[in-house]
Every structure is written in C-alpha cells, then in structure tokens.
C-alpha cells in the first residue's frame, strides 16, 4: 500500500513521517510549490512530484492535506485523474468525506488526528498516542483495520456529527489559547511586567491540565465556584472589563453545573442569579 500526499504543509509532512515510522510506504508529495514538496519528501526519502497526475498514479491511498477551504477546490483537480479502487482522505476535523463528490467507485474518508500541528518539526513520536477519528462509507471497516497497525486509538464517527465533534476539539485547543491571552491581558492591566505576565500562569495551567488528565472535571475543579464563594465571584464581575465579563459569566455557569455534581448539597442558585443579572 502506497500513500501519497497532496499538500506539503504541517499536517501532511508530520502525518507522512509518522506513517513512515510505522513502516507504511510513502510514495511522495505533490504541492503547488515544488520546493515545499521536495523539502517534505527529503525528510522520509520519498519522492517530490512535479505533476499532480504522477502523485495520484503512484498512490493507493491519497491524502489531501490542504486547508479546509481548499479541499473541495483541490478535489476538482484530483477527481478526474483518480482511478476506481483508490482511497482518498482528508484530515479536516470539521468536514466530512462528503466533500469528495464523485460518481466513481472510490472510497472516501476523513481521518482526523486530535492534535495541534504548530509546525512541521513535530517529532513523529509525538503522534504515537494521539487519537484519530475516521469517517467514511465504502471500505470503512477495512480501512479502520489497516489503520489499527498504527497502534493509535481510532474511533469512527458519523458524518453529520463532524462539525459538532470539531467544535468540541476547539473548546480544548483553540479556545484555550483565547483564554490564555485574556489572562495575560488582565495580568498586564494589573501593572505586572509583560515578561512576568507571559509566564506567571504556566504552572497553574499545567497543574490544572495534569489534574484533568488524572481525574474527572468535577474532581479537578477548584476555586471560588467549587467553594460556592459568591462574594469572590461578585467581586470578579465588578473588576473585569466588559470584553472579559461575558466570557467569565458563561464559563462560570458551566462550572456551577460541574460543581453541583461534586457538591449536590450546596445551594448555587444565588450565584446563578448573580451571573444572570
């Protein structure tokens, strides 16, 4: 089985290196930038293709590792050249395999790694424990079985659930970045230096992350909501700027739901009323 990649960015390059480390055969890369294709191919001693058709012909599985809004565009170029019996994949968390519109007998899939690809230099070993979700129709069970050779947790997901699934991923990845940036801004507003503000939150963040890995959200929850400390929550609301208050209110409402699971005997209604004012 030969795996080819159309797109030589962060996701394609890292996925190819990981597949190669697991003894899958990588046919090579095609990119609109031959320089990028060459750079990615050189990392795993595979081929950089000058022509799209060459990459398609050399591959049994074809991965379109391009930005989400370009998958359908690139597919329009790929579809006339692909042969029946081949398998085509993308790695989008938000889009389903329905983006691959075709009348050919081609097995189409989305294979999404639950990982943030910050750059091309991510070691392949970091993918070893990353979960994948697989979605598709024809040959789904067969492809899932072949992918189990990776050793990663793999779950199938219904195509209509992809966008909600992706939103869940965003909550624990991209939105965390937004929350961290908000925390840094508030620390700066307190008169703390930028150097201090950029590092002060890290240990607190890591400790919470470690707690969440080791226990349920209700067990990991600490702080004023967990203590039912209405006075502190009220003071927070008064001290925060308007752009942070909305975020604080909505997330605190969620924390009340979690805290109630931990302490069903406590009366959180006054705090809820305060948040809804």
JOUR-V90307 format. One record per backbone hydrogen bond with DSSP energy under -1.0 kcal/mol. CO is the residue of the C=O (numbers start at 1). NH is the residue of the N-H. Records with the same first field share a line. If there is no record, write none. Layout:
CO = NH  NH
//
This chain:
2 = 60  61
3 = 27
4 = 63
5 = 30
6 = 65
9 = 13
10 = 14
11 = 15
12 = 16
13 = 17
14 = 18
15 = 19
16 = 20
17 = 21
18 = 22
19 = 24
20 = 23
25 = 3
28 = 5
29 = 49
30 = 7
33 = 37
34 = 38
35 = 39
36 = 40
37 = 41
38 = 42
41 = 44  46
47 = 29
51 = 55
52 = 56
53 = 57
54 = 58
56 = 59
60 = 87
61 = 4
62 = 89
63 = 6  65
64 = 66
67 = 70
68 = 71
70 = 74
71 = 75
72 = 76
74 = 77  78
75 = 79
78 = 81  82
83 = 86
86 = 107
87 = 62
88 = 109
89 = 64
90 = 111
96 = 99
97 = 100
99 = 101
104 = 106
105 = 85
107 = 88
109 = 90
110 = 135
112 = 133
113 = 115
116 = 118
123 = 126
124 = 127
125 = 128
127 = 130
131 = 114
132 = 155
133 = 112
134 = 157
135 = 110
137 = 140
139 = 143
140 = 144
141 = 145
142 = 146
143 = 147
144 = 148
146 = 149
147 = 150
148 = 151
153 = 132
155 = 134
158 = 161
159 = 162
161 = 165
162 = 166
163 = 167
164 = 168
165 = 169
166 = 170
167 = 171
168 = 172
170 = 175
173 = 177
174 = 178
175 = 179
176 = 180
177 = 181
178 = 182
179 = 183
180 = 184
181 = 185
182 = 186
183 = 187
184 = 188
185 = 189
187 = 192
188 = 191
193 = 197
194 = 198
196 = 199  200
199 = 202
201 = 205
202 = 206
203 = 207
204 = 208
205 = 209
206 = 210
207 = 211
208 = 212
209 = 213
210 = 214
211 = 215
216 = 220
217 = 221
223 = 227
224 = 229
225 = 228
228 = 230
229 = 233
230 = 234
231 = 235
232 = 236
233 = 237
234 = 238
235 = 239
236 = 240
241 = 244  245
242 = 246
244 = 248
245 = 249
246 = 250
247 = 251
248 = 252
249 = 253
250 = 254
251 = 255
252 = 256
253 = 257
254 = 258
255 = 259
256 = 260
257 = 261
258 = 262
259 = 263
263 = 266
268 = 272
269 = 273
270 = 274
271 = 275
272 = 276
274 = 277
//
